[in-house]
Amino acid sequence: MSTGASAGWPLWEVFVRGKRGLNHVHVGSLHAADADMALHHARDLYTRRNEGVSIWVVPSAEITASSPDEKDAFFAPSGDKVYRHPTFYAIPDDIPHI
Amino acid sequence: MAHEDENAYESLAVAAGGEERWAFGTGFGDPLAGVDTAVPGGVDAKALARECLALGDDALILSQRLALWVSNAHELEDEVALANIALDLLGQARLLLTRAAQADPGLRPPDAPAHIPDEDALAYWRDVAQFTNVRLAELDDGRDFAKCVARLFVLTTWRLAAMTRLADSPDPVLAAIAVKAVKELSYHREYAAGWVIRLGDGTEFSHERMHDALAWAWSGHDELFAISDQAVRDEVSRVVTQVREAATLLGRDKECAAQSVAGRDGEHADDLVTLLADMQSVARANPEATW
């Protein structure tokens, strides 16, 4: 395969919602010239085995990610604060997805 | 729910019914489930067989042409797209060739070993003159991507129009195959039309390339129209004009020489000889092989 064009096509992140899934989950990334092509490519690359019913594509450049260097500052402080979990009341049986 | 989200594919597989081998797909259906395969009374079995054979050969040969793009396309994403389309068409070819042999067992080539299923016997043991695909399907595109998508656009536009009407076929098997094919072809046409427009309405260079490619593909459309009724011809003309307009490729067409129904009658270009030699070599050399 030639590699000429790929340098020019931006990267996109792909999110797919499964048949009875409640939310879109990140499944991977791909190259495409624009959003429409990205959707088509996502359909061909990530739902060809009947996995999904809905696709989102997001330009990778538009995603702001937390830095691994800041992992402790960001996440460690919440690790020992059990009182932040609302465990003191009963959840009725017929309330799913909490 | 939260723990399922830790692995995206696990989550998808669970959502689709808990089958863990997501990589092999989930929730597939059999397009012929519950369909009676006996040829109904009042249907001309030989004519039905010819129709299935022609549609099956178009799909088989175009599928083989598209498969030649695998590992040769400009971009991995488009390579997978072309391979997906090729596989869809191969699936249609399998069902149609099987139906052709059911309707007319005389179609089965006598040279084919007895243990080979009908679909394989028809695909691998017929010679060039027995193939009834249109020539447009067999022509070598020389790995010109513009030609690849132009041919795909013309053929799938016609095939979608034809299959849409065959969904009402008096033969329940052909009708079920057509219902499945319509969904697949709608996507194939969208993919191909998208590229015709993108390249036609692109740079000066891509416009010229797409123009030449569409002229090349369109010169083969007479063969398709020769066996179509007026409604199919009208739909194809309307869709092609609409896409040409969006692709800024209107009004630049050269007159093309009228063609006969050559391919349907078994008259083929040398391109098909080469293609079949490649496609049939393994099956003929190793009739006992299974895959």
Interface residues (C-beta under 8 A of the other chain):
Chain A: M1 S2 G4 A5 S6 W9 V16 R17 G18 K19 R20 G21 L22 N23 V25 H26 V27 L30 H31 A32 A33 D36 M37 H40 H41 R43 D44 L45 R48 R49 N50 E51 G52 H97
Chain B: M1 D5 A8 Y9 S11 L12 A13 V14 A15 A16 G17 W22 A23 F24 G25 T26 G27 F28 S71 N72 A73 H74 E75 L76 E77 D78 E79 V80 A81 N84 Y187 E190 Y191 G194 R198
